[in-house]
């Protein structure tokens, strides 16, 4: 999925809590000011790709009464998930 250039440029802002740097005649970043263009083909230096391979999932649903909890476990071959409802 593609995100807009404006949304993508938001990832290039200064870290939260840093002082705002305003250019002459422009608003500050995050306040409608102009952002540098971010190349959609080149990831930012602060980004990393994480590949997760879960072997178990503990799914807890706090909404409602009673609450629900389900444990999902991947078999030894890594091909099938088994699910077991457990006491929350």
Secondary structure as GFF3:
##gff-version 3
##sequence-region A 1 88
A	DSSP	alpha_helix	5	9	.	.	.	ID=ss1
A	DSSP	three_ten_helix	10	12	.	.	.	ID=ss2
A	DSSP	beta_strand	56	61	.	.	.	ID=ss3
A	DSSP	beta_strand	68	74	.	.	.	ID=ss4
A	DSSP	beta_strand	81	86	.	.	.	ID=ss5
###
